[in-house]
Every structure is written in structure tokens, then in C-alpha cells.
């Protein structure tokens, strides 16, 4: 029996060594596996096609936004000429935002009145009106 136990122990030990050695060689084989030139080239071509398609799509969208902008600007201008009033709204052209690179559609926005200066009461003299008479300190006031 002791001989059978020894043989069994040796077999289990060798089996364990073979199993562990096989795992390390498989792990090394996965790490050292090289990709072929054809596969690398096809990946690069695929990436370049995707980039160019994205750029083309953006260019088409920008061209469409420009056309819409021209139409809307002319409509706003025409309406202000017909009514004789200044436009309250203006058209904002569709654009891509820098940070998140998403397209914002064209839309109307209100024209702000921040650019106008308010006239003050004291400095509201026209250039053709004479200045008010100044009190001369030398002459007596009656």
C-alpha cells in the first residue's frame, strides 16, 4: 500500500506541474500574439473612413445651416421693411459647439437693447441751439 501511495503522490505531483505549466504557456501565448499587417492596415483604413465620413457630414450640415440662415435673414429684413419697424427678433445660425461638439439648430432670439445709450436731461442740447446765457460775475445782476 505504501508503494501505491507513493506512485499516486508522484502522479498527482507531475499532473499538477503539467497543468500549471500549461496555464503559464497559454497566458504567455496570448500576450505575445502578434497582429498581422493586413489586420492593422484594415483597422487604420476603417478609422480614416469613419473620420472622413464625420467631417463630410459636418460640412453638409454647416452648408444647410448657412442656406437656412440666408433665407431667414432675408425674411426678417423683408418683414422689417414692410412693417417699417425694427425687428424684435433675429435668426441665430445653426452651429457646432466647441466643448461638446454637438450641433445646435438655428433659432430666433430677441434683439437686446443693451447697445442703446440713454440720454441724460442736462446734456441734451442740439448743436444748432444757442447755449443758455451765462451769468458774468463782473456785471451786476438785476
GROMACS elastic network, one bead per residue, 0.5 to 0.9 nm:
[ bonds ]
;  ai    aj funct       b0    kb
    1     4     6  0.50154   500
    1     5     6  0.62181   500
    1     6     6  0.86131   500
    2     6     6  0.62134   500
    2     7     6  0.86966   500
    3     6     6  0.51151   500
    3     7     6  0.63024   500
    3     8     6  0.85759   500
    4     7     6  0.51668   500
    4     8     6  0.60556   500
    4     9     6  0.85261   500
    5     8     6  0.50253   500
    5     9     6  0.60241   500
    5    10     6  0.85862   500
    6     9     6  0.50664   500
    6    10     6  0.61674   500
    6    11     6  0.85531   500
    7    10     6  0.51518   500
    7    11     6  0.61248   500
    7    12     6  0.86172   500
    8    11     6  0.51072   500
    8    12     6  0.61614   500
    8    13     6  0.85587   500
    9    12     6  0.51595   500
    9    13     6  0.60913   500
    9    14     6  0.86275   500
   10    13     6  0.50652   500
   10    14     6  0.61269   500
   10    15     6  0.84196   500
   11    14     6  0.52405   500
   11    15     6  0.59686   500
   11    16     6  0.84934   500
   12    15     6  0.50162   500
   12    16     6  0.60310   500
   12    17     6  0.86054   500
   13    16     6  0.51079   500
   13    17     6  0.62655   500
   13    18     6  0.87141   500
   14    17     6  0.50433   500
   14    18     6  0.61823   500
   14    19     6  0.85849   500
   15    18     6  0.51847   500
   15    19     6  0.61618   500
   15    20     6  0.86859   500
   16    19     6  0.51782   500
   16    20     6  0.61969   500
   16    21     6  0.84851   500
   17    20     6  0.53010   500
   17    21     6  0.59870   500
   17    22     6  0.84774   500
   18    21     6  0.50983   500
   18    22     6  0.60303   500
   18    23     6  0.87282   500
   19    22     6  0.51697   500
   19    23     6  0.64787   500
   20    23     6  0.52302   500
   20    24     6  0.65573   500
   20    25     6  0.88379   500
   21    24     6  0.53744   500
   21    25     6  0.63410   500
   21    26     6  0.87084   500
   22    25     6  0.52303   500
   22    26     6  0.61857   500
   22    27     6  0.86750   500
   23    26     6  0.51280   500
   23    27     6  0.61885   500
   23    28     6  0.86099   500
   24    27     6  0.50297   500
   24    28     6  0.60881   500
   24    29     6  0.83996   500
   25    28     6  0.50426   500
   25    29     6  0.59377   500
   25    30     6  0.86049   500
   26    30     6  0.62452   500
   26    31     6  0.87227   500
   27    30     6  0.52094   500
   27    31     6  0.63622   500
   27    32     6  0.86981   500
   28    31     6  0.51084   500
   28    32     6  0.60300   500
   28    33     6  0.83689   500
   29    32     6  0.53013   500
   29    33     6  0.59318   500
   30    33     6  0.53260   500
   30    34     6  0.89430   500
   31    34     6  0.84205   500
   35    38     6  0.83574   500
   35    39     6  0.65888   500
   35    40     6  0.69840   500
   36    39     6  0.53364   500
   36    40     6  0.64679   500
   36    41     6  0.87412   500
   37    40     6  0.51925   500
   37    41     6  0.61214   500
   37    42     6  0.85743   500
   38    41     6  0.51616   500
   38    42     6  0.61072   500
   38    43     6  0.86517   500
   39    42     6  0.51404   500
   39    43     6  0.62291   500
   39    44     6  0.87116   500
   40    43     6  0.52142   500
   40    44     6  0.63231   500
   40    45     6  0.87209   500
   41    44     6  0.51578   500
   41    45     6  0.61675   500
   41    46     6  0.85690   500
   42    45     6  0.51082   500
   42    46     6  0.60801   500
   42    47     6  0.86405   500
   43    46     6  0.51053   500
   43    47     6  0.62448   500
   43    48     6  0.86934   500
   44    47     6  0.51386   500
   44    48     6  0.62156   500
   44    49     6  0.86280   500
   45    48     6  0.51157   500
   45    49     6  0.61490   500
   45    50     6  0.86635   500
   46    49     6  0.51581   500
   46    50     6  0.62922   500
   46    51     6  0.87499   500
   47    50     6  0.51461   500
   47    51     6  0.62442   500
   47    52     6  0.86881   500
   48    51     6  0.50959   500
   48    52     6  0.61424   500
   48    53     6  0.84943   500
   49    52     6  0.52252   500
   49    53     6  0.60515   500
   49    54     6  0.85826   500
   50    53     6  0.51053   500
   50    54     6  0.61835   500
   50    55     6  0.86999   500
   51    54     6  0.51424   500
   51    55     6  0.62592   500
   51    56     6  0.86209   500
   52    55     6  0.50467   500
   52    56     6  0.60464   500
   52    57     6  0.85191   500
   53    56     6  0.50778   500
   53    57     6  0.61002   500
   53    58     6  0.85969   500
   54    57     6  0.51345   500
   54    58     6  0.62217   500
   54    59     6  0.86640   500
   55    58     6  0.50969   500
   55    59     6  0.61852   500
   55    60     6  0.86952   500
   56    59     6  0.50682   500
   56    60     6  0.62440   500
   56    61     6  0.86563   500
   57    60     6  0.51580   500
   57    61     6  0.62069   500
   57    62     6  0.86086   500
   58    61     6  0.50925   500
   58    62     6  0.60783   500
   58    63     6  0.85692   500
   58    96     6  0.86600   500
   58   103     6  0.89047   500
   59    62     6  0.50920   500
   59    63     6  0.61564   500
   59    64     6  0.86300   500
   60    63     6  0.51221   500
   60    64     6  0.62431   500
   60    65     6  0.86585   500
   61    64     6  0.50760   500
   61    65     6  0.61818   500
   61    66     6  0.86740   500
   61    94     6  0.86997   500
   61    95     6  0.88669   500
   61   103     6  0.86967   500
   62    66     6  0.61919   500
   62    67     6  0.86922   500
   62    94     6  0.74570   500
   62    95     6  0.70955   500
   62    96     6  0.84561   500
   63    66     6  0.50811   500
   63    67     6  0.63040   500
   63    68     6  0.86900   500
   64    67     6  0.51498   500
   64    68     6  0.62113   500
   64    69     6  0.85008   500
   64    94     6  0.87784   500
   65    68     6  0.51096   500
   65    69     6  0.59803   500
   65    70     6  0.86358   500
   65    93     6  0.62382   500
   65    94     6  0.52647   500
   65    95     6  0.75055   500
   65   105     6  0.79644   500
   65   106     6  0.71567   500
   66    70     6  0.62314   500
   66    71     6  0.87304   500
   66    93     6  0.69382   500
   66    94     6  0.77472   500
   67    70     6  0.52141   500
   67    71     6  0.64042   500
   67    72     6  0.87277   500
   68    71     6  0.51658   500
   68    72     6  0.61092   500
   68    73     6  0.84908   500
   68    93     6  0.77376   500
   68    94     6  0.85638   500
   68   106     6  0.80693   500
   69    72     6  0.51801   500
   69    73     6  0.59331   500
   69    74     6  0.84702   500
   69    91     6  0.69932   500
   69    92     6  0.73946   500
   69    93     6  0.54160   500
   69    94     6  0.78379   500
   69   106     6  0.76278   500
   70    73     6  0.52574   500
   70    74     6  0.61870   500
   70    75     6  0.86025   500
   70    93     6  0.89469   500
   71    74     6  0.53196   500
   71    75     6  0.62267   500
   71    76     6  0.87901   500
   72    76     6  0.61735   500
   72    77     6  0.85497   500
   72    90     6  0.86055   500
   72    91     6  0.64079   500
   73    76     6  0.51693   500
   73    77     6  0.61426   500
   73    78     6  0.85410   500
   73    90     6  0.75168   500
   73    91     6  0.64224   500
   74    77     6  0.50460   500
   74    78     6  0.59934   500
   74    79     6  0.85268   500
   75    78     6  0.50851   500
   75    79     6  0.61119   500
   75    80     6  0.86316   500
   76    79     6  0.52047   500
   76    80     6  0.62596   500
   76    81     6  0.87289   500
   76    87     6  0.69224   500
   76    89     6  0.80600   500
   76    90     6  0.70732   500
   76    91     6  0.79371   500
   77    80     6  0.52328   500
   77    81     6  0.63114   500
   77    82     6  0.87244   500
   77    86     6  0.89679   500
   77    87     6  0.77341   500
   78    81     6  0.51403   500
   78    82     6  0.61659   500
   78    83     6  0.86377   500
   79    82     6  0.51053   500
   79    83     6  0.60938   500
   79    84     6  0.81297   500
   79    85     6  0.84726   500
   79    87     6  0.79036   500
   80    83     6  0.52970   500
   80    84     6  0.55128   500
   80    85     6  0.53003   500
   80    86     6  0.56506   500
   80    87     6  0.56528   500
   81    84     6  0.50204   500
   81    85     6  0.71172   500
   81    86     6  0.82983   500
   82    85     6  0.81262   500
   83    86     6  0.84374   500
   85    88     6  0.86861   500
   87    90     6  0.70565   500
   87   110     6  0.89248   500
   87   111     6  0.76449   500
   88   109     6  0.85576   500
   88   110     6  0.59022   500
   88   111     6  0.55151   500
   88   112     6  0.84478   500
   89   108     6  0.61101   500
   89   109     6  0.54094   500
   89   111     6  0.52646   500
   89   112     6  0.89026   500
   90   107     6  0.83991   500
   90   108     6  0.54735   500
   90   109     6  0.55537   500
   90   110     6  0.63502   500
   90   111     6  0.63227   500
   91   106     6  0.70040   500
   91   107     6  0.57279   500
   91   109     6  0.64065   500
   91   110     6  0.88882   500
   92    95     6  0.87988   500
   92   105     6  0.85831   500
   92   106     6  0.53637   500
   92   107     6  0.53425   500
   92   108     6  0.59112   500
   92   109     6  0.68746   500
   93   104     6  0.87009   500
   93   105     6  0.74147   500
   93   107     6  0.70796   500
   93   108     6  0.89534   500
   94   103     6  0.71152   500
   94   104     6  0.54679   500
   94   107     6  0.75170   500
   95   102     6  0.83572   500
   95   103     6  0.56656   500
   95   104     6  0.53720   500
   95   105     6  0.67891   500
   95   106     6  0.75125   500
   96   100     6  0.84637   500
   96   101     6  0.56290   500
   96   102     6  0.54528   500
   96   104     6  0.60196   500
   96   105     6  0.87834   500
   97   100     6  0.60872   500
   97   102     6  0.57064   500
   97   103     6  0.64516   500
   97   104     6  0.71429   500
   98   101     6  0.52739   500
   98   102     6  0.80199   500
   99   102     6  0.83411   500
  100   103     6  0.89944   500
  104   107     6  0.88396   500
  109   112     6  0.89205   500
  112   115     6  0.74781   500
  113   116     6  0.58988   500
  114   117     6  0.78958   500
  119   122     6  0.88926   500
  119   123     6  0.76978   500
  119   124     6  0.68412   500
  120   123     6  0.59056   500
  120   124     6  0.64077   500
  121   124     6  0.56601   500
  121   125     6  0.89082   500
  122   125     6  0.78574   500
  125   128     6  0.85058   500
  125   129     6  0.69743   500
  125   130     6  0.87500   500
  125   131     6  0.82466   500
  126   129     6  0.56333   500
  126   130     6  0.85935   500
  127   130     6  0.78869   500
  130   133     6  0.87081   500
  131   134     6  0.83667   500
  135   138     6  0.88651   500
  135   139     6  0.81594   500
  135   141     6  0.79877   500
  136   139     6  0.56353   500
  136   140     6  0.79680   500
  136   141     6  0.84716   500
  137   140     6  0.72333   500
  137   141     6  0.85170   500
